[in-house]
Structures are given as structure tokens and as C-alpha cells.
Amino acid sequence: MKKIAVIAFVLIATTLSVNAQEIKIITSVESIVPNGLGRSRIIDAQEEKDFEEYTSEQTEEDNTRNKSKRGTIRVKNFEETKLLNFYNIAGIRFQNIAANDAVISSKLTNMLQEGWELIFVTSGVEADAGDNDAQGIFITRYIFRRD
């Protein structure tokens, strides 16, 4: 009887899995620089980083700062998918926006097929601030999870 109980316990324990989830962020950066001079891409990091290596906790007793070097934080292995800029020499180019939508949709569909679930999307913009500012990007982060 004890053997049956132990075997049953082992079988139940092996079928239960820890519900650890992975999180993955895909970022699209679309240039809103006039005259089509910017760069637009989808970025997908292909390596993992442990945030704890770059984190320090500040207290009244210990205010030692984290001394991580920028080069150790930087990701060197990433997938970069070219997108088109929102503007060309004649102004805003709606065909480019449609093309970007198609490429981004393809990437997101691929992520879903790989078992990722899209859980959140956030975006922001740094727009042209006048004659002296030729900078501008539209950035979107797609946050996925997988069991």
C-alpha cells in the first residue's frame, strides 16, 4: 500500500508544473523625421539579461551605487527588421505606414504561432518641436508572455 501511495505521489508531483511565465518585449521604432532621413525598425532581443546584475538598493545605511558598465548591459544579439519611414521627401507617405502595418502584423502573427500571448501594447512619440528639431520617433512596445 505504501508503494502505491509513493508512486501515486510521484506521478502527481511530476504532472504538476510550476507556472513560471516568460515575458518578451518586441519594439517597433518608426521615424517621423522629415524628408525620410530617419531609420525605422522592429527590434527583438535574442539574449536574456538578469536585471539583478544591474540593480542596487539604496538605503540610508548603504547608498553604494551599482557600478555596471554600459557595455555589459548592452545586448549585442538582436533581430532587426527594417521598416519604412513615415515621411519621404514629399511629406507623409501613407503607403509606407500600410507597409509597416503589414510587416509588424507578420511579426506579431509569428510570435502568436510560437505560443506567445500578447498581453499589453504601449506607445509613445517624440515629435518634431519646430524648425530646430529634426528628430522624431514613434515607438511601440508589444509585451508578450508564454507559459
N, C-alpha and C positions, 0 to 999 in steps of 0.2 A: 504494500500500500504506500509506503514511504517513497519507493522508487517511482511509482505512478505520480505522486504529488510533486516530486522533484522534477520529473520530466515535463509535467504539465506546466509547472512554474517557469522552467527554462523556455519552453515553447511560447508561452505568453510573453515573457520578457523579451524574447528575440523579435516577436512580431510588433511590439510597441516601439515606435521610433521617437526620438527626441525631435520636437517640432522646431528645429532650427531653420531659420529662413535666411536666404541670401538677398542682398539688396544690390541693384546695379543701376547706375545713372548713365543715361545717354544724353549728350548735349548737342544741340544744333546752334550754330552761330551764323547769323545771316547779316551780311554787311548792308548798311544803309548809308554808305559813303557815296556822295555824288560822283557822277561820271564813271561808275563801275570800277573804281580803283581799289575797293576793299577785297577781303577774302572771306568766303563763306564755306563752312564745313560742318559735318557731323563728326563728333569726337566720341570714341568708345575706348576707354582704358582697357588694356589687355593684361594688366597685372594688378595685384591687390596690394594695398598698403594697410598697415596697422596703425590706427590713429594714436594709440598709446605711446608709440615711439616718438611722437612729435608733440606730446601733451605734457604740460607741467601743471601742478596745482599750487596756486598762490595762497599763502596763509600769512597771518601776522608774524608767526614764528619763522616761517621759511618762505621767502619770496624769490627763491632761486628760479631763474628763467630757463626754459628749455633751450638748449644750445644746438638744436638740429640745424644742419646745413641745408640750404635750399636745394642743392644738388641731390641730397639723399631723399628729399621729399618728392622731387620731380619724377614723373612717370615717363620712361623712355619707350615703353612698348604700348602703343595705342594704334587703333584703327582710325584712319582719317578719310572720310568720304567727301568728295568735292561737291559743293552746291554752287548755284549761280547767285550773283549779287542782285539785290532788289533793283538797283539802278544801272542804267547804261548811259552812254553819252547824251541820249535824248531825254532822259528822265526815268521815271519809274517804269519797269518792264514787267507787266502782268504775266507774260509768258514765262519769265524766269521764276516767278512766285509759283505758278502752276507746276513747273518742272521740279522745283524744290519740294512741293507738296507730294508729288509722285515718288521722289527718291526717299523722303522721310517716311512716307507710308510703307514703302517697301522694307525699310529698316525695321520699323515698328512691327510689321507683319512677321518678319523673320524672327524677331525677339519672341513674339507670342507663340510661334511654331516651335521654338526651342524651350517652351514651358515657362516663360516669364509672364507675369501678370502685371499689367500697367496699373499702378495704384495712385499716381499723382503726376500732374503736369504743372509746371510753374514757368512763367516767362517774365522777361523784363527788357527794357530798352534803354540805351544811352543814345539819345538823338542829337542831331545837329543843333548846336546852340548859337548859330549865327555865322556871319562871314568869316570869323577867325577860327571856327571849329569845323574841320573837315573830318571829324571822327563820328562814328556811329555804328552800333551793332544792335541786333535784335537777337536775344539769347533765350532758348527754351530748354528746360531740363525735363526729361522724361524719366520718372522714377519707377523702377520695376522691382518685383520680389518674386522669389521662387522658393518652394519648399525643398 
